[in-house]
Amino acid sequence: MASSITSNGFITVNDRRIYYEEEGQASNQTIFFVHGLGGTLNTFQPLICSLRNCHLVRFDLSGHGRSSVPSQKTSIETYVEDCKAVISHLNVQKAIVVGHSMGCLVAMHLAAMEPNLASAMILFGPAKELPEAAKSANRNRAAAVRQKGMAAAADAIASAALAPQTLSSRPEIVGYVRELLSRQDKEGYAMGCEALAAAKDPNWKQIRTNRVVIVSGEEDKVSAPATCRAIKASLGDRGVELVSWPGVGHWHTLEKAAEAGQLIREVVSNSLGIRQSHL
């Protein structure tokens, strides 16, 4: 079974409609997923079967997937508003927050603004405030996508983001990433590029999560291992772990789906153990 959706639909947030999906019992451990630039809630689809006993909440960020493109430009703060709208709609009080790429930056801003929400965070290839060269590259990509469309960019983006081993021997993953990218609305994607270019780091001191696991792909050119180490240093020694996976590029949940699911299950088990020990 691919999924077992218990509720889905659209939530209106100001000038946009956010699509979400929920599965599992709300009384179980909630896992709240935040995808990255060019992704959708299906970025995490390969993990769903291994997390059947949890309450799973996924959604498409503004301008991505089935969510509508805003009438005005987006920002990391806009994406945090998307998160908060879904959380409020589904009455989520506490969750393990799982992010990918730009979604990790969104998740960290969310955790800083809502310090009681995240019992743990798992960050796959996280982003932080970009250096000036990367900001310029994202603005240029936005302009190119607006002019030429997503089809012209999808192959280049996929080739740069996946590990060489994945590109040469796992065509199903290459095709999946290409489909995620090429199906995006070009204006929504361009807005996302500009949002990432303008993004600032979160207030690190406001993030009070008990446990943070940062997953780095050794072949990741988008979120290089050095970036992951810098985020770990910024978060300090508050239960922050750095995991590095060989042979993995930037699409960790696709390139190492089994390992990603196992990692989340381990964090869930640990979180439940901590909660039970305080009863």
Secondary structure as GFF3:
##gff-version 3
##sequence-region A 1 279
A	DSSP	beta_strand	5	13	.	.	.	ID=ss1
A	DSSP	beta_strand	16	23	.	.	.	ID=ss2
A	DSSP	beta_strand	30	34	.	.	.	ID=ss3
A	DSSP	three_ten_helix	41	51	.	.	.	ID=ss4
A	DSSP	beta_strand	55	59	.	.	.	ID=ss5
A	DSSP	alpha_helix	76	89	.	.	.	ID=ss6
A	DSSP	beta_strand	95	100	.	.	.	ID=ss7
A	DSSP	alpha_helix	102	113	.	.	.	ID=ss8
A	DSSP	beta_strand	118	124	.	.	.	ID=ss9
A	DSSP	alpha_helix	132	148	.	.	.	ID=ss10
A	DSSP	alpha_helix	150	161	.	.	.	ID=ss11
A	DSSP	alpha_helix	164	169	.	.	.	ID=ss12
A	DSSP	alpha_helix	171	182	.	.	.	ID=ss13
A	DSSP	alpha_helix	186	198	.	.	.	ID=ss14
A	DSSP	three_ten_helix	204	206	.	.	.	ID=ss15
A	DSSP	beta_strand	211	217	.	.	.	ID=ss16
A	DSSP	alpha_helix	225	235	.	.	.	ID=ss17
A	DSSP	beta_strand	240	245	.	.	.	ID=ss18
A	DSSP	alpha_helix	252	255	.	.	.	ID=ss19
A	DSSP	alpha_helix	257	277	.	.	.	ID=ss20
###
